Amino acid sequence: MNSLDGKVAAVTGAGQGIGREEAKTLAAEGATVIVNDLGRTPDGGNHADAVVAEIRAAGGTALAHYDDISAWAGGESLMELADQAGGLDILVCNAGIVRDRMLHNMTEDEWDEVIRVHLRGHFVPTRLAAARWRERSKASGEPVHGRIIYTTSEAGLYGHMGQANYAAAKAGITGLCFTAAQELSRLGVTCNVVSPRGRTPMTEGAFGDFQLPEGFDEWDPANVAPFVTFLAGPHAGKISGQVFIVFGGTVIRTSPWPQTAEISVDHRWTLEELLDQVPKIAENLEAPPPVFEVVTPGSITHGQS
């Protein structure tokens, strides 16, 4: 018996790349998958339909959803489709865009659009799913099998030149996860964040004239899907509020923004005291900030999703 038999999963931004692979793997484990995507194929079709066809051809169950999940109406229609399939159990938020530009040239629309798609696109379905899970738990008197998996990026953990909008949205997603994990734990709901590395339509420009390697391809977006499916399953019920970097055959549990040093007095600081004490927590503070680089094949720096 597959681990997700009888479960309903919604994957946003599932028409291509990492989301597509997540949807296929969840379906292979027995979940009914709602494939959300706005994208159009060159022949005028929808990417969501193509993924649904793939899943069905492999013997799985899937439904297509075409609405904008950063809009309240789109989020509601996603939940209603899940209700028709038996009620949502798993939410994988993956939809995203980039509008890269240096800060001094970034437009208001470029900022707003990226924040909307990424951050609001995670909040809206989470908010609507949480309300349903609360009602389900109240009616049964039992915890629910609620799983939320968010998609962040190492740009959101470390920053990235030319992506102030994207990095801010991705950092916000991590903060949203920490709060959702705390608020929803009593319902039996977990919330975790995955920061994937892989070739996707959104990041393909970083790879240039990439040639597929012989043997194991660590940049295949399908490499991310098994861990996301694990987090969606019954064996991950005690894993929540965590951030994982996932690529190739590697999973790294990370801790964003750790406390690294502290100074303290029993009164309000004076400037003289700060001048004396701050060097204790500010070693190398005047050095240039670390530079975040997009991972490309052969590189060992941080990547983006």
Residue pairs with C-beta under 8 A, 6 or more apart in sequence:
1 30
2 28
2 29
2 30
3 29
3 30
3 233
3 234
3 235
4 26
4 29
4 30
4 31
4 90
4 229
4 232
4 233
5 29
5 30
5 31
6 30
6 86
7 30
7 31
7 32
7 89
7 90
7 145
7 232
8 31
8 32
8 34
8 82
8 85
8 86
8 87
8 88
8 89
8 90
9 23
9 26
9 31
9 32
9 33
9 34
9 88
9 89
9 90
9 91
9 92
9 232
10 33
10 34
10 36
10 65
10 78
10 81
10 82
10 88
10 90
10 91
10 92
10 125
11 19
11 22
11 23
11 26
11 33
11 34
11 35
11 36
11 92
11 94
12 19
12 36
12 37
12 69
12 78
12 92
12 93
12 94
12 95
12 121
12 125
13 19
13 36
13 37
13 93
13 94
13 95
13 96
14 20
14 22
14 23
14 33
14 35
14 36
14 37
14 48
14 51
14 92
14 94
15 35
15 37
15 38
15 39
15 46
15 47
15 48
15 50
15 51
16 37
16 39
16 47
16 200
16 201
17 198
17 199
17 200
17 201
17 202
17 221
18 94
18 151
18 196
18 198
18 200
18 221
18 224
18 225
18 305
19 37
19 92
19 94
19 95
20 47
20 51
20 221
21 221
21 222
21 224
21 225
22 92
22 94
22 224
22 225
22 228
22 229
23 33
23 35
23 51
23 55
23 62
23 92
24 51
24 54
24 55
24 58
24 60
24 225
25 222
25 225
25 226
25 228
25 229
26 33
26 90
26 92
26 225
26 228
26 229
26 232
27 33
27 55
27 58
27 60
27 61
27 62
28 58
28 60
29 229
29 233
31 61
31 89
31 90
31 232
32 61
32 62
32 63
32 85
32 86
33 55
33 60
33 61
33 62
33 63
34 62
34 63
34 64
34 65
34 78
34 81
34 82
34 85
35 48
35 51
35 52
35 55
35 62
35 63
35 64
35 65
36 48
36 65
36 66
36 67
36 69
36 78
36 95
37 46
37 47
37 48
37 51
37 64
37 65
37 66
37 95
38 66
38 67
38 68
38 95
39 46
39 47
39 48
40 46
40 47
41 47
41 50
46 64
46 66
48 64
48 65
48 66
49 64
51 62
51 64
52 62
52 63
52 64
55 61
55 62
56 62
63 81
63 85
65 77
65 78
65 81
67 73
67 74
67 77
67 78
68 74
69 75
69 78
69 95
69 121
69 124
69 125
70 95
70 116
70 117
70 120
70 121
70 124
71 124
72 124
74 124
75 124
75 125
75 127
75 128
76 128
78 125
78 128
79 88
79 125
79 128
79 129
79 132
82 88
83 132
87 132
87 136
88 129
88 132
88 133
89 144
89 145
89 146
89 147
90 146
90 147
90 148
90 149
90 232
91 125
91 126
91 129
91 147
91 148
91 149
92 148
92 149
92 151
92 228
92 232
93 121
93 122
93 125
93 126
93 148
93 149
93 150
93 151
93 173
94 151
95 117
95 118
95 121
96 117
96 118
96 121
96 151
96 202
96 305
97 113
97 114
97 117
97 118
97 202
98 114
98 163
98 166
98 202
99 106
99 110
99 113
99 114
99 165
99 166
100 162
100 163
100 166
101 107
101 110
101 162
102 161
102 162
103 164
106 164
106 165
110 165
111 164
111 165
113 165
114 165
114 166
114 169
115 165
115 168
115 169
115 172
117 169
118 166
118 169
118 170
118 172
118 173
119 169
119 172
119 173
119 176
122 150
122 173
122 176
123 176
126 148
126 176
126 180
126 191
129 146
129 148
130 180
130 183
130 184
130 187
130 189
133 144
133 146
133 184
133 187
133 188
133 189
134 187
136 144
137 143
137 144
137 187
137 188
142 188
143 186
143 187
143 188
144 187
144 188
144 189
145 188
145 234
145 237
146 184
146 187
146 188
146 189
146 190
147 189
147 190
147 231
147 232
147 233
147 236
148 177
148 180
148 184
148 189
148 190
148 191
148 192
149 191
149 192
149 193
149 194
149 228
149 231
149 232
150 173
150 174
150 176
150 177
150 191
150 192
150 193
150 194
151 173
151 193
151 194
151 195
151 196
151 305
152 170
152 171
152 173
152 174
152 193
152 194
152 195
152 243
152 305
153 166
153 167
153 170
153 195
153 303
153 304
153 305
154 160
154 195
154 197
154 245
154 292
154 302
154 303
154 304
154 305
155 163
155 166
155 167
155 170
155 292
155 302
155 304
156 166
156 167
156 168
156 169
156 170
156 171
156 172
156 173
156 174
156 195
157 170
157 171
157 174
157 195
157 243
157 254
157 256
157 302
158 290
158 292
158 302
159 167
159 289
159 292
160 166
160 167
160 292
160 294
160 304
161 291
161 292
163 304
166 304
170 305
173 193
174 193
174 243
174 256
177 191
177 192
177 193
177 241
177 243
178 241
180 189
180 191
181 190
181 191
181 192
181 240
181 241
182 241
184 190
184 191
185 240
188 237
190 231
190 236
190 237
190 238
190 239
190 240
191 240
191 241
192 231
192 236
192 239
192 240
192 241
192 242
192 243
192 244
193 242
193 243
193 244
194 224
194 227
194 228
194 231
194 243
194 244
194 245
194 246
195 243
195 244
195 245
195 246
195 254
195 305
196 221
196 224
196 245
196 246
196 247
196 305
197 219
197 224
197 245
197 246
197 247
197 248
197 295
197 303
197 304
197 305
198 219
198 220
198 221
198 223
198 224
198 247
198 305
199 207
199 210
199 219
199 220
199 221
200 221
200 305
202 305
203 294
203 304
203 305
206 294
206 295
206 296
206 304
207 219
207 296
207 297
208 296
210 219
210 297
213 297
216 248
216 249
217 223
218 247
218 248
218 249
219 247
219 248
219 297
223 246
223 247
223 248
223 249
224 246
224 247
227 244
227 246
227 251
228 246
230 236
231 239
242 253
243 253
243 254
243 255
243 256
244 251
244 252
244 253
244 254
245 251
245 252
245 254
246 252
247 295
247 303
260 281
261 280
261 281
262 281
263 277
263 278
263 280
263 281
265 273
265 277
292 301
292 302
293 299
293 301
293 302
294 301
294 302
294 303
294 304
295 301
295 302
295 303
295 304
